[in-house]
Amino acid sequence: MIHLEVENLSKKFLRGYVFKKFNYHFYEGNAYAVTGSNGSGKSTLLQVLCGYMMPTQGKIILKDKDIMIEEEMHFQYCSIASPFMELIEEYTVVEHLLFHSKLKKMIVKDSTEIGAVFQLENELNKPIKYLSSGNKQRVKLALAFCTDSKILLLDEPTQNLDNRGLTLYLNAIEKYTKDRLVIVSSNDAREYGFCNEIIKMEDYK
């Protein structure tokens, strides 16, 4: 059982704190929505939780079956899809999936299956730089969902997606999130309607 405990977490930039004294317990098998106005720290919180950004204060404690995980190993337990993520534009979709699979274990290794689930069948052999913004987002979602990680972080997951893309996202939630700890940063109820708990970032100003 994965348990992510956050104690007095704060993040400050030059103009002041984005959020402060954030305390929460996250558990495997549950889904959490992080909501709030623009600039409230939704995306920043997810980046801090997954280790892309260091907190100004506070600590993040990760336990797997009550065994403490060293901080430098937290990234192995997380996968994330976020607007800040950069894809390797020169790679084809297949090459990017293969590259990613060398860094982290994958739940799904067959690129054909991934292409079918995320409606990328006709894009697999195209360089990513030639994909539409919507299809690039599908690649990001595919990488996050299909990584063998206990913690799945989704930051504005349907950005640039049409209604078909929203449907595939919801299908992926149903297919790939069983027994995972899921955190969704969003103000769109369609993206987080399945979540058990809602966190309002305005509470941590």
HELIX and SHEET records of a PDB file:
HELIX    1   1 LYS A   42  LEU A   49  1                                   8    
HELIX    2   2 GLU A   71  TYR A   77  5                                   7    
HELIX    3   3 VAL A   93  LEU A  103  1                                  11    
HELIX    4   4 SER A  111  VAL A  117  1                                   7    
HELIX    5   5 ILE A  128  TYR A  130  5                                   3    
HELIX    6   6 SER A  133  CYS A  146  1                                  14    
HELIX    7   7 ASN A  163  TYR A  176  1                                  14    
HELIX    8   8 ALA A  189  TYR A  192  1                                   4    
HELIX    9   9 MET A  201  TYR A  204  5                                   4    
SHEET    1   A 4 GLY A  16  TYR A  27  0                                        
SHEET    2   A 4 ILE A   2  PHE A  13 -1                                        
SHEET    3   A 4 GLN A  57  ASP A  64 -1                                        
SHEET    4   A 4 ILE A  67  MET A  68 -1                                        
SHEET    1   B 5 CYS A  78  ALA A  81  0                                        
SHEET    2   B 5 ILE A 151  ASP A 155  1                                        
SHEET    3   B 5 LEU A 181  SER A 185  1                                        
SHEET    4   B 5 ALA A  31  THR A  35  1                                        
SHEET    5   B 5 GLU A 197  LYS A 200  1                                        
END                                                                             
